[in-house]
Amino acid sequence: MGDISAYDVFNLKAITIGCLTMMLCLFLQAILVHVATRTVGPMIGRLTNIKSPLAAQLVFLVGAVALLFIHILQIYVWGYSLYYTGVINEPNTAVIFAGSTYTTVGFVDDPLPQKWQLLTVIMAASGLFAFGWSTSLMYILAQKLYPTDAPG
């Protein structure tokens, strides 16, 4: 095991790139959540009120697929952030690593140089925040889908 310098542990450039990328990703998440709560949620509520459960289920599923796409977009944002800043030299490697880390699955080896490994932590935190936010949105939409089962 090699020596770890303070620069490798506290890399201000990695923190800056990581925080800016995470802010962009969470901004994209916020846009989708806003659109979904203003359009998909009320649409599910209307369809449920007029006793059209199949259509309401379909709209709910469209919302879930939209969430999948926003997460895929965020993975691409992370991947291209790693690529365009020169942290990872190959775009495919950058995007696949971003997906592995953002989802916290960790199915690929870490290609980051030691001084950039702090980005892995920020990327995973970004994914955890976004997936948590998506889970809360799905809960809100499910309350519209099953209003009699909602607490309160």
Stockholm file with secondary structure:
# STOCKHOLM 1.0

chainA/1-152         MGDISAYDVFNLKAITIGCLTMMLCLFLQAILVHVATRTVGPMIGRLTNIKSPLAAQLVFLVGAVALLFIHILQIYVWGYSLYYTGVINEPNTAVIFAGSTYTTVGFVDDPLPQKWQLLTVIMAASGLFAFGWSTSLMYILAQKLYPTDAPG
#=GR chainA/1-152 SS CCCCCHHHHSCHHHHHHHHHHHHHHHHHHHHHHHHIIIIIHHHHHHHHHTTCHHHHHHHHHHHHHHHHHHHHHHHHHHHHHHHHTTSSSCHHHHHHHHHHHHTTCCCSCCCSCGGGTHHHHHHHHHHHHHHHHHHHHHHHHHHHHSGGGSCC
#=GC SS_cons         CCCCCHHHHSCHHHHHHHHHHHHHHHHHHHHHHHHIIIIIHHHHHHHHHTTCHHHHHHHHHHHHHHHHHHHHHHHHHHHHHHHHTTSSSCHHHHHHHHHHHHTTCCCSCCCSCGGGTHHHHHHHHHHHHHHHHHHHHHHHHHHHHSGGGSCC
//
